[in-house]
Amino acid sequence: MRRRGRCVWMGDDPPWLQCAEQSFGSGNLHGQDGAKAFGSGDRTQRDESLRAGIACSAPVFPKAMWKQMKPSSNSYIPALGYRWLTRFYDPVVRVTTREATFKERLLQQVSIQDGYRILDLGCGTGTLALLVKHAHRGAQVFGLDADPEALKLAKTKLKAGGIRVQLDQGLASALPYAGESFDRALSSLLFHHLSSELKLEAMREVLRVLRPGGEFHIADWGKPTGLAMRLAFVAVQLLDGFATTTDNVRGLLPDLLGLAGFEKVGTTNSYSTLLGTVSLYRACKPYA
Ligand SMILES: C[S@@+](CC[C@H](N)C(=O)[O-])C[C@H]1O[C@@H](n2cnc3c(N)ncnc32)[C@H](O)[C@@H]1O
């Protein structure tokens, strides 16, 4: 990923934020590999590393550990960065991200008919899948996530709401579904957990499983609407890592969707939240 030789002001981010991105390169601090490298309770070393990154020092990790932290195709970043925080995900997101507003809006921009097969990619604790199925009882809803812990919470929540959604464990970059088997795909707050490469792979996978003319609707952290939003987003970057969130903050998700092969790509809405700007995107799979 982007690693600059020097720490220079590039116009988009304050220089100290660019330094943090530069120092971390494409390292993944939290995925399965990262969790093994640090252990979920070992914050001290990680916090020191972050501070060092912000202070623009040379990479602070021994080479072996740095290698271990590189994102592998089967690692993932848990919902709140650390596995032990997943149980607190729902209340945290509800309070900090205007979740109800942007998820309802995302749902409104998707035209869903009875019989449609809908995929919620990176469904986490199942809130969006639940909203979709609640609003469209005639649709078949699938939720996919890499994290068994999040899926367990989703299962409990869906059961309590009397909602039937098929929950599958899997990776966004290797979907366990047949080609052209979905009418719509949705995704909320997943892509800032993926490296650039994995973002592209996941988008290509969605393209594969969508039928021609099918649509992909995304809500995720986007280009900040001002300095206050940019600074607020640092909290998310400290939790989820700079490497995977930088594309989001630079507003690159639409470019990546285009690169993956989608057409009619657009940003449909942006919301200011306590943790930064959440943007909504829409993209279509071409017919030919
Ligand atoms: C911030 S949570 C969002 C959950 C839910 N979509 C929402 O809006 O509340 C991100 C989710 O993406 C999942 N995830 C991260 N990397 C993934 C990958 N490579 N494949 C599938 N799921 C992944 C995490 O396990 C987590 O549940």
PDBQT file of the ligand as one rigid body, heavy atoms in Angstrom, charges set to zero:
ROOT
HETATM    1  C1  LIG A 301     -17.666  -2.661  12.131  1.00  0.00    +0.000 C 
HETATM    2  S1  LIG A 301     -18.359  -4.232  11.937  1.00  0.00    +0.000 S 
HETATM    3  C2  LIG A 301     -19.844  -3.874  11.016  1.00  0.00    +0.000 C 
HETATM    4  C3  LIG A 301     -20.932  -4.849  11.310  1.00  0.00    +0.000 C 
HETATM    5  C4  LIG A 301     -22.287  -4.552  10.683  1.00  0.00    +0.000 C 
HETATM    6  N1  LIG A 301     -22.236  -4.618   9.248  1.00  0.00    +0.000 N 
HETATM    7  C5  LIG A 301     -22.791  -3.219  11.119  1.00  0.00    +0.000 C 
HETATM    8  O1  LIG A 301     -22.979  -2.318  10.309  1.00  0.00    +0.000 OA
HETATM    9  O2  LIG A 301     -23.050  -3.059  12.328  1.00  0.00    +0.000 OA
HETATM   10  C6  LIG A 301     -17.339  -4.973  10.700  1.00  0.00    +0.000 C 
HETATM   11  C7  LIG A 301     -17.606  -6.456  10.553  1.00  0.00    +0.000 C 
HETATM   12  O3  LIG A 301     -16.859  -6.916   9.429  1.00  0.00    +0.000 OA
HETATM   13  C8  LIG A 301     -16.373  -8.200   9.747  1.00  0.00    +0.000 C 
HETATM   14  N2  LIG A 301     -15.229  -8.477   8.885  1.00  0.00    +0.000 N 
HETATM   15  C9  LIG A 301     -13.995  -7.915   8.938  1.00  0.00    +0.000 A 
HETATM   16  N3  LIG A 301     -13.207  -8.396   7.952  1.00  0.00    +0.000 NA
HETATM   17  C10 LIG A 301     -13.975  -9.293   7.270  1.00  0.00    +0.000 A 
HETATM   18  C11 LIG A 301     -13.723 -10.130   6.138  1.00  0.00    +0.000 A 
HETATM   19  N4  LIG A 301     -12.541 -10.132   5.525  1.00  0.00    +0.000 N 
HETATM   20  N5  LIG A 301     -14.726 -10.908   5.689  1.00  0.00    +0.000 NA
HETATM   21  C12 LIG A 301     -15.935 -10.914   6.314  1.00  0.00    +0.000 A 
HETATM   22  N6  LIG A 301     -16.223 -10.152   7.387  1.00  0.00    +0.000 NA
HETATM   23  C13 LIG A 301     -15.257  -9.354   7.865  1.00  0.00    +0.000 A 
HETATM   24  C14 LIG A 301     -16.042  -8.157  11.217  1.00  0.00    +0.000 C 
HETATM   25  O4  LIG A 301     -16.027  -9.446  11.781  1.00  0.00    +0.000 OA
HETATM   26  C15 LIG A 301     -17.180  -7.288  11.750  1.00  0.00    +0.000 C 
HETATM   27  O5  LIG A 301     -18.254  -8.061  12.207  1.00  0.00    +0.000 OA
ENDROOT
TORSDOF 0
